[in-house]
Amino acid sequence: MNNPYTQAAERSVYDVHELIQTIFAGAPGMARAAIDQLMPVFAEGFSMVTTAGAVVQLPQVAAMFQQAAAGRPGLRIEISEVSSVWQAASSVALRYQETHHLNGTAMVRWATAIVDCADGAVRWQYLHETALGR
């Protein structure tokens, strides 16, 4: 499934996580600027299931980024194994592996995201994360 919608959705996985890494690991001013760039990527009705199993809505996600800004200096986020698993019209479901490297420790998770790519804009609708053992 290599078409403009899947390409845009796959690219967004890398772009979103680059911003998230900047939020967590960047200086406070850089973190705030990254939050301002990141939040419009999430659709108004965005929700996610965290690695701990909590279901959170967009306001909680925004608050989490605000509270965690610049709080993990040295964090590096690695994205791998990105693949499209479903598509209908401009909506794409992606699966990818996300690894957080910090202080010699790697935390790995699988994630599934539903992304809409209508009208040239990429909007994340849903995210589900599953933590893996070390």
SVG drawing of the C-alpha trace seen along z (x, -y; Angstrom):
<svg xmlns="http://www.w3.org/2000/svg" viewBox="-14 -30 38 39">
<polyline fill="none" stroke="black" stroke-width="0.4" points="0.0,0.0 2.4,-2.6 0.2,-5.6 0.2,-9.3 -2.0,-8.7 0.2,-5.9 3.4,-7.8 2.1,-10.9 0.9,-8.8 4.2,-7.0 6.2,-10.3 4.1,-11.7 5.2,-8.9 8.8,-10.1 7.8,-13.8 5.6,-13.4 8.2,-11.5 10.9,-14.0 8.7,-16.7 8.0,-14.5 11.7,-13.9 12.3,-17.7 9.5,-18.2 11.0,-15.7 14.7,-16.3 15.0,-19.8 15.6,-23.1 12.4,-24.6 12.0,-27.1 12.5,-24.4 10.1,-22.1 7.4,-24.8 7.9,-25.5 7.7,-21.7 4.4,-21.5 3.0,-24.3 3.9,-22.4 2.8,-19.0 -0.7,-19.7 -2.4,-20.6 -1.4,-17.2 -3.9,-15.6 -7.6,-15.6 -10.0,-17.3 -11.4,-13.9 -8.0,-12.2 -7.7,-9.5 -5.1,-7.0 -4.4,-4.0 -1.1,-4.4 1.4,-1.6 -0.1,-1.5 -3.5,-0.8 -5.1,-4.2 -7.4,-5.7 -6.7,-9.4 -8.2,-12.2 -6.5,-15.1 -6.7,-17.5 -4.8,-15.0 -2.3,-14.4 -1.7,-18.2 -1.3,-18.5 1.2,-15.6 3.4,-17.3 3.2,-20.6 4.2,-18.9 6.9,-16.7 8.5,-19.5 12.3,-19.4 12.1,-16.8 14.1,-14.0 17.4,-15.4 19.3,-12.9 16.2,-11.0 16.5,-9.6 13.4,-8.1 14.0,-5.6 11.2,-4.6 11.4,-1.3 9.3,1.2 6.7,-1.3 4.0,0.4 0.6,-0.3 -1.9,2.3 -5.2,0.9 -6.5,-1.9 -9.9,-3.2 -10.1,-6.3 -7.8,-8.9 -7.6,-7.1 -4.6,-4.8 -3.8,-2.5 -0.1,-2.1 1.9,0.2 5.4,-0.8 8.0,-0.1 9.1,-2.9 12.2,-2.7 13.0,-5.3 16.8,-5.4 17.7,-7.2 20.6,-6.7 21.6,-3.4 18.1,-1.9 15.9,-1.1 12.1,-1.0 10.3,0.6 6.7,0.5 4.6,1.4 2.1,-1.3 -0.8,-1.4 -2.0,-4.7 -5.0,-5.7 -4.2,-8.8 -6.4,-10.7 -4.7,-12.4 -7.6,-14.2 -7.1,-17.6 -3.3,-17.5 -3.3,-17.6 -2.3,-14.7 -4.4,-14.3 -3.9,-11.6 -7.2,-10.2 -6.2,-7.4 -3.1,-5.8 -2.7,-2.5 0.7,-1.6 1.8,1.7 4.9,1.9 7.3,4.8 9.5,6.5 13.2,5.6"/>
</svg>
